[in-house]
Amino acid sequence: MPLNFRCLEVVEKALEDSIHSFWRWDSADRRKRVHSLIELRINELSAQLNVVLGAPIPEAGWNVPMTLAKQRMLETVPEGELTTSYERYLERSSPIVDLFEKRARGNDRIRVVSVADALCDANTGSCFITLKGVNHYPDDDHLLVKGARLIAPLTGEVVRFDRDPARESSLLSNIESK
């Protein structure tokens, strides 16, 4: 292979590696930048509004509908519910939950909703992917409407905190006029 093509391959590989590491979530530098931006936005919003922050939902780690379909086709559907590890959920979600809780401490305009209260059981060490045989995920890390209904009561309780209808009306008018 001519030297120019070999050089090009080396440069392309180096660029690919650097771009990959720049966009990786597990890059400490990127995580720090993203968290700083999230924190900045939370501060901006909470200076004017009550803010409700929803903790991440448990990730299945696999495509749930595809897995269920394969299990049904192969007649290998397990007894009980499909679950994922509660410990793994806490491990994956703790950096953002810690950030949310840090921002909420001492700021009565910020509330954090823990979806684990509705979707996980610390006693069994599991987070439910299916509940009563019903799938709540369209993929591996988002909730279907029926799954969102499980966390809605938690969110509803928090959303009603410290409401000031006159202030909300004024803020909405300001937003609509822009």
N, C-alpha and C positions, 0 to 999 in steps of 0.2 A: 504494500500500500504506500503511495507517495506520501512524503513527509507532510505536505500541506493538509491532506485529508486526515492524517493521524493527529495533527495539531488541532484541527477543527473538532475532531471527536473528543479530545481532551478538554477543550474549552467548553463544548456543549455539555459534557458530563459535569464539569465544575459548576456551570451555570445551573444545570438541573439540580445538583445537590444543594447549592446555596438558596435557590428559589424554594426547594422543598423544605429546607430547614427554616426559612423565613416564615412560611405559612403553616408549619406544623403547630398544633395546639400544645404539644408537649415541650415546645421550645420555651425555656424559662424567660427569655427576653421578650418573646411575643406575648406570653401570658401576662407579664408585667405591664406591657404597653396596653393590652386589651383591658386589663383590670383598672388601669389608671383612667382610661377613657370611660369605662362604665362608672367609676366612682365620680368622675367629673360630671357626667350627665345626671347621675342621681342627685348630686349636690345642686345642680342648676334647677332641676325639677322641684326638689323639696324646698327650695327657697321661696317658691310661689304656690305649690300645690301639695296636697297629701299624696303620698306615693306608696303604692302597694307593690312589693317585689315578690314574685313567685319563685320559689326554689326550683331547681331543675327537676324534671321527672326522672324516674328510674329508666335507664336504658336497658333494653332486652339484650342487646349485643348480637342479635340475629334478626332476620326479617320474619316477623311473627306470622303474618298470613301465609307466607310461603312454607314456613315450618309446620304450621297447623295442617295445611293442605297435603304436604308430604306424609305427615303422620297418619292422616285419614286414608290416603291412598294406600299406604303400606300397612294399614291397620296396626299401627304402633302407638296409638294415642295413649299417653300415660294416665294413670289414675290420678285424680286430684287436679290441682291448678298448675298452670305453667308459671314458674317464678324465676326471679333472678336474685342474686345475692344482695342482701341489705348492706352487708359490710362493704361490698364493692360499690354500691350506690353512695354510701357515706364517703368512701375514699375519693370517688370521682367528683362528687358534688361539693365536698367540703371547702375547696378554695373559693368558689363563688358564694356559697352560703355564708362562709366566714366574712367575706367582703360585705355582703348584704347586712349581716348582723352588726358588723362594725359601724356601718353607716347609720343603722337604726338606733344604736346606743346613744342616748342623750338627744335624739332628734324625734320629737313627738309627732312629726309629720310623716315618718317612715314606718311602715309595718312590713314584716316578712311573713309570707305564707309558706308553711312547710307541707308540701304535698306528700311527704312520707307518712304523715299522720293518716292519710286516706288510702295510700297505696302500698304501705309496707307494714310488716309486723316484726317488731324488734325481738319478740319472744321466739319466733320461729327462724329469725334471720333471713326472711324472704320479703321480696317486693313482688306483688302480684302482676303478672302479665295478662292472665285471664282471671276472672272472678266469677264464681258460680257457672263455670263453663263458657263464659262470654269473653271474647277477645276485646281488648281495649286499645289495641295498637294497629295502625295501618302499615307500619314499617317497623323499625327497631327502636325508635326514640321519640315518637310523637304520639299523642293521645287522640283517639277517635272521640266524637262527641259523647258517646256513652262513657268513655273514660274520663272526659272532662267533667261530666256530671258528678263523678265521685269527689272531685276536689272543689266543685262549685260552692258547696255549703261553707267550706273553710274560707274561701275567697270572699263570699258574700258577707260573712261576719266581719271581716277586716275592712272591707270597702266602706262600710257604714260608719267608720270611726270619725269622730269630730267633724261632722258635716256642718257646714255653714251655707245654707241655700242662697242667701243674699250675696255672699262672696263668690260662690260658684257661678251664679248668674252674671256677675260683673266680669269674672274671668272669661266666661264663654262669650260674652259680648265683645270683649277685647280681642279674643282669638278670631271671631267671625268677621270683625271689621278689618282685619289685616289681609 
